[in-house]
């Protein structure tokens, strides 16, 4: 599996996990970037071979990827779009 495929898989799995964690609010979480960053940090560090990657940096990456995804490629599945950004920008 390629780095991009691994990242996409990790991010895709995080979506349902987040929704399950916030089932009482039907997935609504205004702090979602923080939840996702904490949830995937270990896997992203491993995949990108970046043990120095901080959760704070990942939060920023999630926020930026979300903004870019909405404006540049809303038809692309978000896990793939974010994975591509993370692979090149982290």
C-alpha angles and dihedrals in degrees: 000000000000124000090253092050091049093050091047091051093049092048093045090053091049092061097066090039090056092047090050091049090053098036092132090062094038090250096311111147121154089198094052095132090060093048093048093045092052092044097052102028098103093047094046091049090051096045095046092038089234108135088167094061109121128214087237091059090048092051089054090047091053092050093048094045090050092051092047094044092054094050103033110031115004091158093060113090107258097233091058094044093049092045091054090050094046092049092054103031106038 
